[in-house]
Amino acid sequence: MVHSVQSVDSGLLGYLCVDRFLANPISVSALHYCFSRGWIERWSREERVQFDNPPPNMPVLMAMLMDAGVISAQQGVPALTNSFRQALEYSDLLATKIEFCHSIIADVELFSLWMEDPQAFQKQSKLFGLFDYGRSVEISEQNIRATSRWVKLTTVLSRYEAPLFVDAVPWGDHRRWLDLGGNSGEFAMQICKRFGQLQARVMDLPVVCHLGQRHVEALGMSDRVVFEAGDFLQPVRQPQYDLISFKSVLHDWPVENAVELIRNAWDRLLPGGRLLILERSRLPGAMVPVGLGQAPVWMFWNYYRIPSDYESILDKYHHVCAETQILNADMPWMVLQFIKPSS
């Protein structure tokens, strides 16, 4: 099947600039330390900062920050570089990535295992330990704290990824939208803000929905984005939605479960409705972001798929073909759209 490759407005990709400062454990650790001490905030306000009682290894830290392009020394006084100030325009993303990636640095020591035995790596990995969906089923303070660590990351990523798909999908043609696995509702909120006729329902795990409800209420969007804790695989009595989406969800599931998820979503879709799949793709020759700041992407490489893996499902069971686009962002994203026949 022929796939159209769509260019993305470079202005929508500005958020990717944060990753150049998170290339390795040293730069992530140095920035984590500086953020924790409030130094980055101070540097951003003051053109030059001098420290009265610097820690003993301050010269080494300054060298690390200069090597990472965070600061430059002007007459011996450190100051933030213009490029890092640009990254601070995405301070929510930068700070969240620093915190998250600092917590998974130990995974770098398991590199050989990641290369040769991904399943064994998954069992020992800090990253996969954080994405423990088993702790998102029962609502408790402990589970809320554990789940919020990864929901915070997916939320800020969705904030900057959502605009990539605004022009790729005719959102204005739809009214009732079900976003399956939509976590905090950030993706749905970003789209609903741009298309006033849309009403979104996010279905996810109970703890995720609890966090999402708090998130959308704080931003005044609870009338447009609602939540339902539910089982994606539960049989559907009758179709209810004219738009159903999976964004960054299906790669978490084995192939046989992905087939069931897609077929069940199809049953939820009204005639003439649209099924939308948005996923990163490991296309042959695809660019791969490889810094530590992008570890939550490249460590999942073995789980990403190619368009035909999803196109073939509805072609086989319902003889429906997909309209597939490839958008190049941090890596190729596949945008698959299936229209349910009216009769």
Summary of the structure (lengths in Angstrom):
residues: 343
radius of gyration: 21.6
end to end distance: 25.0
largest distance: 75.7
contacts: 1051
relative contact order: 0.12
helix: 52%
strand: 18%
